[in-house]
Amino acid sequence: MIELNEQQVLAPQASPVVLRDEERQRCEVWTRVMGYHRPMASFNTGKKGEFHERTYFNERCCSTPLAD
């Protein structure tokens, strides 16, 4: 059994993961357009442009008035 000292237990050192090209796979991105979920790979040039121009926002919660 391998014994670890306190420093190794508290801050383990992870080695970086290195993949060769043949080990990688493409990530398929899906998004919702006009009410349907579709893969971006099937988008035409215009829809791809619209996707990249999207702006994202965080909506603040509204507070309700306190009842007396």
C-alpha positions as CSV (number, residue, x, y, z in Angstrom):
1,M,0.0,0.0,0.0
2,I,1.3,3.5,-0.8
3,E,1.3,6.0,2.0
4,L,0.7,9.7,1.2
5,N,1.9,12.5,3.3
6,E,-0.4,15.3,4.4
7,Q,0.6,17.7,1.6
8,Q,-0.1,15.0,-1.1
9,V,-3.5,14.3,0.4
10,L,-4.5,18.0,0.6
11,A,-3.2,19.1,-2.8
12,P,-2.9,16.1,-5.2
13,Q,-1.0,16.9,-8.4
14,A,-2.9,15.8,-11.5
15,S,-0.9,15.2,-14.6
16,P,-2.2,16.9,-17.7
17,V,-4.2,14.7,-20.1
18,V,-2.6,14.6,-23.6
19,L,-4.6,13.0,-26.4
20,R,-3.3,12.0,-29.8
21,D,-5.3,13.2,-32.9
22,E,-6.6,9.6,-33.5
23,E,-8.0,9.5,-29.9
24,R,-10.0,12.7,-30.3
25,Q,-13.6,12.9,-31.5
26,R,-15.7,15.8,-32.8
27,C,-18.1,17.5,-30.4
28,E,-21.5,17.9,-32.0
29,V,-23.2,21.2,-30.9
30,W,-27.0,21.2,-30.8
31,T,-29.1,24.4,-30.4
32,R,-32.8,25.4,-30.4
33,V,-33.9,27.2,-33.6
34,M,-37.5,28.0,-34.4
35,G,-38.8,25.6,-31.7
36,Y,-36.7,22.6,-32.8
37,H,-33.4,21.2,-31.5
38,R,-31.0,20.7,-34.4
39,P,-27.3,20.0,-34.8
40,M,-25.4,23.1,-35.9
41,A,-23.7,21.0,-38.6
42,S,-27.0,21.0,-40.5
43,F,-27.3,24.8,-40.4
44,N,-26.9,26.9,-43.6
45,T,-24.4,29.8,-43.6
46,G,-27.0,32.3,-42.5
47,K,-28.2,30.3,-39.5
48,K,-24.5,29.7,-38.4
49,G,-23.9,33.4,-38.5
50,E,-27.1,34.1,-36.4
51,F,-25.9,31.5,-33.9
52,H,-22.5,33.2,-33.5
53,E,-24.1,36.7,-33.2
54,R,-26.3,35.6,-30.2
55,T,-25.9,37.6,-27.0
56,Y,-26.5,35.9,-23.7
57,F,-27.8,37.7,-20.6
58,N,-28.6,37.0,-17.0
59,E,-32.1,37.9,-15.9
60,R,-32.4,39.4,-12.5
61,C,-35.0,38.1,-10.2
62,C,-37.9,40.4,-9.4
63,S,-38.7,40.9,-5.8
64,T,-42.3,40.8,-4.5
65,P,-43.5,43.6,-2.2
66,L,-43.8,42.5,1.4
67,A,-47.3,42.3,2.8
68,D,-48.0,44.3,6.0
